[in-house]
Amino acid sequence: MATSRPGASLSYSGCNFLRQRLVLSTLSSKPVEIKNIRHKEDEPGLKEFEVDLLKLLEKVTNGTVVEISETGTSLLYKPGLLTGGRIEHDCCTQRSIGYYLEALVCLAPFCKKPMDAQLTGVTHHHLDPSVDAIKQATLPVLAKFLRSEGLELHVKARAVAPNGGGRVRFRAPLCRSLRPAKLLNPGKVKRIRGWAFAVRVSPLVASRLVQAAKGVLLKCLPDVYIYTDHAGGGGQKPRSPGFGICLVAETTEGTFFCAEALSRPDGEQGAAPSVPEDVGEEAAYALLREVYRGGCVDSTNQGLAALCMCLCPPDVSKCLVGPLTPYTIQLLRHLHHFLGATFRVDEERRQGDTAEGCSKVRLTCVGVGFANLAKSVS
């Protein structure tokens, strides 16, 4: 529950949805105070990856003030102005680079200078979307609300936990304001593409991933093609062994559904070794579940679509999504706290040929008219 007083910062309790609160605080320029961060746990306070996120936000802003208590259980965040520009950041290996990229994707269009970020760390992790998922599914969602020229993500090296060693480059253009969108027709799946990778294991592992995934998907669709990528253990520090696969289904209307699976981290206690065939089938069935959920964005990117709808000019935006995830539900609450936006949520049951899959949810919102005043006029 958020509490606030006129002229004071928003106040929250607990560590849940910390990244959401920091991103929205930066966009709205409203200070936020978070108390009781893991205060009852054996290791109280902020985790290393959360402190690392605060350091990244300080790099992309100017004038940000961060105050952390001695025990780490209390945080006061006073956001500065978004500057963007060229930055380099070594991400904590407790989380994937995707954890940090999801925050940058929300902030990048509203910076003073075009963002050019070089990030190093773990590119694939069980807790976060991989860099492949962000490139193939997240960026197309953002592109529906702004011009996509200059919006790109290059994967230079892949790495898994715990050692890291991966490198990516993220670039994003500036925009004065987003454009409203009405995303109501998801279309039919026309093709499936995938990316299987193997790090410090036999190159045959990637081929086994591909065969296992195609064995499931070819029963549903003939147009299935999966690329393979093998990386050795070279570099400045030895990489951890691992493998995984990312699958993306594209529809006739430009909707992307993404699912992925990853081997267990090296050195994980009490876990049996991962089998490539099991990982490939796991990703294939996860993709089929995403298609069954349906909507014009997949479950991972519901929050980004809702945020973009909220930041649009004062016009109506609509988006058809599958069942709302807990992350999206909390984001809708936070958008009301920070930006005063209200969404209309309608359950949509379709009849006839379009009644396949889960019952859908239609989100409707009038944008708050958010504008990037820092962008120079050319």
Buried (B, 14 or more C-beta within 10 A) or exposed (E): EBEBEEEEBBBBBEBEBBBBBBBBBBBBEBBBBBBEBBBEEEEBBBBEBBBBBBEBBBBBBEEBEBEBEEEBBBBBBBBBBBBBBEBEBEBBBBBBBBBBBBBBBBBBBBBBBBBBBBBBBBBBBBEBBBBBBBBBBBBBBBEBBBEBEEBEBEBEBBBBBBBBBBBBBBBBBBBEBBBBBBBBEBEEBEBBBBBBBBBBBEEEBBBBBBBBBBEBBEEBEEEBEBEBBBBEBEBEEEBBBBBBBBBBBBBEEBBBBBBBBBBBBBEBEEEEEBEBBBBBBBBBBBBBBBBEBBBBBBBBBBBBBBBBBBBBBEEEBBBBBBBBBEBBEBBBBBBBBBBEBEBEEEEEEEEEEEEEBEEBBBBBBBBBEBBBEBBEEE
